[in-house]
Amino acid sequence: MSIDQNAAPALIIACPLIASFVLPLLGQWNRRLVLPVTLAALASSSLGSLASTYIVLTQGPMDYFWGGWEPPWGIAFRIDHLAALMLLLLCTIALTIAVFSHRSILKERPDSYVLFYTVYLLLVSGLLGIVTTADLFNLYVFLEITSIASYALVSLGSGSAIVSAFRYVILGTIGAAFYLLSVGYFYSVTGSLNMEDLARILPELYSSSAVRVGFAFLFVGMAIKMALFPMHSWLPGAYATAPSAVSALISSTTSKVAAYILLRISFFVFEPQFFVQLFPVATLLTWMGAVAMVLGSILAISQSNLKRMLAYSSVAQIGYIVLGLGLANEMGLTGSLLHLVNHALAKGGLFLVVGVIFYRTGLREIQQLRNLARRMPWTAATFTLAAGSIIGIPPFGGFFSKLYLILGAINSGQWGLIGAVLLSSLLALFYFSNVIRYLYLSPTSSEDDSHEERLDEKVPLFRHDNVPLSMLVPMILLITGTVLLGLFNGSIVSSFIEPIVPESILQ
């Protein structure tokens, strides 16, 4: 019996979703099977995303109608170039971090091993559902699945993790409520929830107050979900207190998917003309992005905890993504999408570095990392490379994403935004170089050498920093992705990004 290739969108979601229901029972019987089943489910989704991407690139978008019911009555799933790009990114990150998390969770939360992977798969299935659904209410359902799973994973952390998770719940619920209200407004004037149907109906209703209020609610909801400054207060605590693997996963995926939602609805359900001219939210987006870039970087400089520094750095990097969306031109949108991919890979890798350091030493304070490179050369080198990508040093992907953003600002004649991009990059150089300085600097006799007791003499490179390869390799792979993003930037832009850019902004 053959399976219709157009059913791939549903199967990509179904694999981790079904596995998440199986794992609790499986864990009670034999906990050793939890990891293989998790990896098998994620690998299946990854293979499905690869196959779907090939079909999209060679044959065009894929559509699947649940139960054979076509919209607007049925639930539709669709994979186009934008969805294919996001699927590849999400599946790669989820599979890589799942491999890493085995040893990390056993060390940090061994009592929650089965629970962790159960909720992990539930989170991934929600993310994949958001990307593939073509229905606004169905998107809300997947958004809530993702949010609830994120709250649960953050709560598994230590210290004030429960408080951070509670703050995340409150603000996340507010963000979801704003999104649901926007869906209600759109449905009240169109009678449809299907994205393609809405894209056909809405242009005649752009003058409607309900449509404008709905779009404003959508903007606020997604701004909260992606932690856009000044609606970012949930992010630092959540990232800093969550287990290392959780910090890596949610920093790489959840805020990026929220940005995807805003991009999808703004550019493909609505027309760019609407939020650029008729209801000028784009101007607000660009300047909120610029402020986020600068102030997020300034806040990162003042942090002594490595995870909290990376969290505030994420606030700044989200600003770059939003800036590109607000520019609403070809170069700006290209830069936004490239930065989304680059930040997901680089920041995921950086949080894995933190996890490796904690696994080996139990340390997270920046000043305690003196001379760590001598004993953990691979880890220190990986951190340095990832930092280079975030800063925007060639040939990393971050350089090209910022270059496109600058070109987009030039095309729009907004020179102040160029200054914001450059200033934020200089600030990133400052706070990352401070960490690198500690990594490669020998401690003085008067300084605390408490970590020296946990670390033996200099470790040869073939000893892999005295950490399991299952942790070291995923960390290196994600950072390698940022290098490949830079080296093959032209091919990636021509194959994935250019087909995504709406024709309306090319005119």
N, C-alpha and C positions, 0 to 999 in steps of 0.2 A: 504493500500500500504506500503510495507516494503522498507527500505533504505539499500542498500548494505553497509555492515560494512566497506568495503574497501574505501568507499567515506568519511570516517571520516577525513582524512587530509584536504580535501577541505572544509568540513563543519566547522572544527575548525577555519579556517581562515575566512570563510564567515560570521559567526555570528557577530563578532565585526565590520567587514567591512561594512556589510549591515546596522547595527545599526548606524555607523558613518554618513551614508548618510541620515538616518531617523531623527536623533537628531535635526538638525537645524530647520526642519519643525515642529517637535514636540515641540521644545522650544518656537517657536513663538505662538503656540496654548496654551500649558500649561507647564510651566517650571518645575512643580513638578514631571512630568513624566520622566524627563531627567535621574535622578539617577536610578529609578527602571529599565528602559530600559537598561541603561548601565550595571547594575549589572546582569540583566537577560542574556544579551549577553555574558558577561564574565563568568558567571556561566555555560552557555551552552558550551562554549569552554573548561572550566575546566572539566566538566563531559565528554566531548568528549576526552580530553587528558587522563583522568582516564581510560575510556573504551579502548582507543587505547593502553595504557600502559599494561593493562591486556592481551590484545590480543597478543602484542609483547612478553610479558614474557612467555605466555603459548603456542603460536602458531608460533611465529617468526615475522619478519618484514612485514609491510603492504605496498602495492603499489596501487597507484591510477593513472590512465591515463586520463587526461582531455579530455572529449568528446569521450573517447574510443580509441584515437589515441596513439598507443604505440611508445616509443622512437625508433630511434632518431627523428622521425617526430613530435611526440606529446609532450606535456608538462607533465612531470611525477612528482608525489609527493610520498614521501616515509617516513615512520616512522620506524626506527630501534631502538635499545637500546639507542643510543646516542640522537637521536631526541626525544624519549619518555622522557628521563631524562630532556632535555631542555624544552619540552612542559609543564611538570609538574611544573617545576621551574617558568617559565614565567607566566603561568596561575594563579598559587598560588599568586605570587607577584602582578600581575596586579589586581586581584580581591580584595586582601587585601588592597592595596593602594587606589583603587577606593572607598572603604568604608570610609577610613580615609579622603580622599580628600574633601568630601562633606562640612564639617565644615571648613576645612582649606582654601579652595578656596573662600568660602563665606566671610571669614574674610580678606584674602589677595587680592583677585581679584573678588569681587562680580559681576562686570560688564562683566566679561568674563566667567561666569559659563557655559553657553551652549557651547561656543567655546572651553573651556577647555576639556569637556567630549567628544566633537566631535573629536578633534585632538587626545585625549587620546586613543580612540578606534581605530583610524587610525594607531597610533603608534603600538598598540598591534597587530593589524592584520598584519602589516609589519613584526614584530618580529616573529610571528607564521609562516608567509610565508617563511621567511629565514630558519627557522629550518626544515620545512617539504618539501621544494622544492628539487627536484633532478636534476635541470637544472641550469647551471651556469648563463645564461642570465636572467632567471626568478629570480634567487637569487639577481641579480643586481637591478631588478625592485623593489623587496621587500625591498632591502637595501635603495634605494632612498625614498621609501614611509616612512620608518622608520626615515631616516635622516631629511626629510622635516618636518615631524611631531615633531621631537625633536627640531629643530630650532624654530618652532612656539611656542612650550611650554616654552622653555627657555626665549623667548622674552616677555612672560607674567609677568616676574619678575619685581622687582623694581630697582631703582638706575641705575646702568650701565648695566642692563640686555640686552638692545638693542645692546650695544657695544659687550657684551659677545656673544650674539646670532650671530652677524655679523662675529666675529672671528670664531665661531663654523661653520658657513656656509662656509667660505673661506676654512678652513682646511678640513672640511668634504667633500667638493666638490673635493678638491685635492685628498683625500683618495679614493673617489668613482671613480675618473678618472683613478687612478692607477689600481684599480680593473678591470674597464672596458677594459683598455688596455691589462691587463693580459688575460682576456677572449678572446679578439681579437687575441692575439698570439696563444693561445691554439686552437682556431677554425681554424686558418690559416694552421695549420699543421695536424689537426685531422679531420676536417670537421664535428665535433660533439660538442654539448654543454651538452649532457646528462652525468651525473657524472659516472654512471656505464659503459657507453660506453667509456668514456675517460679513466677510470681505466683499461680497456682492451687494449686500443690502445697505451697509453703513454709509457709504459715500453720499447717499441721498439724505442722510440724517445728521450730517456733521454739525448742522446748526442747532440741533436739539440740545436742550439743557440737560436732559437725562443722559445723553451720550457723553457730554463733556464732564458731568459729575462722575459718571462711571469710569471714565479714563483717569480722572484725578484720583479716585479711590484706588484704581489699579496701580498708579504710580506710587502712592503712599505705601500700599501694602507690599509691593516688591522692594521699595527702598528699605523698609524694615527687614524684610527677609534677606536681602543681600548685605545688610549692615552698612548702608550708605550714610556717611557722616551728615548730620548729627544723630542719626537713628541707629547708631552702632553700639550702644551701651551693653547689649547682651553678648557681643562677640568676644572681647578680651577675656572675660571670666570663663566663658564656655571653652575657648581654645586652651587657656592656661591650666585649667583644673581637670580637664578630661584626660583619660588614658592616652598615651602617645599615639597609638594607632587610630584612635577616634579623632584626635586633633588633626592628624594627617588626612583622614577621610573627609571630615566635614569642611575643613578649610579648602580642600581641593574640589569639592563637588557642590555643596548646598548653596553657597552664595553664587556660584557660577550658574547653577540651574535657575536661580531667581533672576539673574541677569538675562538668561536665555528667555524666560517667560516675558520679561519686559520687551526684549528685542522681537520676539515672535509676534506678540500682539501689536506692538507699535508699528512694525514694518510690514507685516503680512496680513494681519486682520484689518488694521487701519492702513491708511496711506501716509507716507512721511509728510506729505503736504499738511495733513491735519495737525500734527503736534509741532510742526515747524512754523506754520503760518496761521492757520485758523485757530488753534488752541496752543499757543507757543510754550509748551512744556520743554522743548528742546533747549532753549536758552537757559532755563533753570537747571536742566541736567548738566550742561557743560560746566556751569559755575559751581554747582554742588560737587561735581567731580573734581574740579580744580582745587576747591577748598579741602576736600577729602585727601587728595594727594599730598598737600603741604602739611596740614595739621596732623594727619595720620602719621607722617614721617617724623614730625616734631615729637609727638607722643611716644613713638618708638624709641627715639634717642634717650628719653628719660627713664627707660625701663632697665632694671637690673636682672630680672628673670628672663631667661632666653625665650621661653614659650610666650610670655606676655609681650616681649619685643616683636616676635614674629606675628603675634595677633594684631598689634597695632600696625605693623607693616602691611597686613592684609587689608586693613581699612584704607590705607593709602593706595594699594594696588586695585581695589575695587573702584576707586576714583578714576583711574586710567580707563577702565572698561566703560564706565558711565560717560566719561568725557567723549569717547569715540561714538557712543550711541547718540549723544546730544548734538554732535557735529552734523550727523545725518547726511554725510556725503560719502563717496566711494572710499576715499583714503581713510576717513575717520572710522567707518564701519569695519574696514579691513584691519586697521590697527586695534580696534576693540576686540574683534574675534581672535586675532593673534595673541593679544595680551591675555585674554581669557584662557586660552590653551596653555600659554607659557606660564602664567601664574599658577594654574592648577598643577602642572607638573613640578615646577620649581618649589612652590610652597609645600606641596605634598612631600617632596624629597627632603626639604629642610626640617619638617616636623618628624620625619623618620630619622634624620640625623640626631635630633633631640632624644628620640626614643632609644637609639643605639647608645648614646652617651649615658642616659639614665640607666639602661640595662647594665652597662659595664661599671659605672661609677656611682650612680645614685645622685648625680649632681645636675642642677638646672640653673644655678646662678652664674652669670657671665664671668664674674671675677674669680670664680673657683675653677675656671677652665684653663688656667695658665699651663703652658707646656703640654697640653693634651695631644697636640699633633705628634709629639715624639713617641707616644705610645699607641696612638690611634691615627696613623697617617692616612689611611683610606677615608676614615670618617671626616677628618679635618679637610682633606682635599675635596671631598664631595660637598661639604658645606661651602667652601670657597667658590667652587664652580657654580653652585646654585645661587649664591649671593651675587656672583657676576651676572647671572641672567636676570635677577630681580633689578639690579642696578641699571642694566641695559648696556653691558659691555659686549662688543662684537667678539666672536661670531654667534653669540647666544640668541635665542629667540626673542628675548626681551629688548634687544637692540632694535630689531626690525619692527616690532610692534610699536615702540616709542617713535621710531622714524616715521611710520605711517601716520601716527597720531599728530606729529608735528606737521607733516605734509597736509593732513586734513585741516589743521588749524590755519595753515597758510592759505589754503584754498578758500577758507571761510573768512579770511581777513581778520582773524581773532588772534592778534599777536600776544596778548596777555596770557593766553592759554599756553603758548610756547614757553613763556617764562615759568609758568607753573610746572610744566613737565620737566624742564631742566633743573629747577630748584628742588623738586621732589627727588629727582635722581641723585643730585648732589647730597641731599640729606640721607638718602639710602646708602650712598657710598660711605658716609660718615658712620652710621650706626652699624653697618656690616663690617667695616674695616676695624671698628673697635673690638668686635667679637673675634675677628681673625687675628688681631694683634694679641689678644689673650691666648688664643689657641697655639700660636707659634712662639710665645714669649716665655722664657724660663722664669720661675718664681724666685724672688729674693729670699734670703735667709730669714728675714723678718716676717714674711707673709705666711699665711695659713697653707700648709701642705697636706691637709687632711686627706686629699684624694690620692696622695702619693702612696698611702698605705694600701689602697685598693688596686693600684696599678704597679705591676712589676717593672723590670727594666725595659729598655727600648724593644719594641716588638718588630721582628722582621716582617717585611711586606707579605710573605707567603703565609704568615700566621693569621692574616685576616683580622687584625685588631683585637684578637681574642674574643670575638663575638661570632655567633652562628652565621653561616653563609646565608641562611634563610632570612636574616635581617639585613645583612650587608648588601646582597645582590639586589633586592628590591629598591633599596635606597639609591644605589648607583644607576639602576635602570631608569628611574624617574628623572634623574638629572641628565642622563644621556639623552632623554627625550627632548630636553630644552636645547641641547647642542644640535640634534638632528633638525629641530624646528628652525634653527638658524641656518644651518648648512643647506637645507633643502627648502628654504623659504619660498623661492620662486615657484617650484612645483606644487607646494602646498597651497599657495595663494591661487594659482591658476586652476588647480583641480577642485578645491573645496570652497575657497572664499569668493572668487569671482562669480561662480554660479549662484551664490547666496545673495549677493547684492541686488536689491530690487531694481528693475529697469527704470522705475520712476525717479530714482536719485541719480541715474546716469544721464538723464536728459538735460 
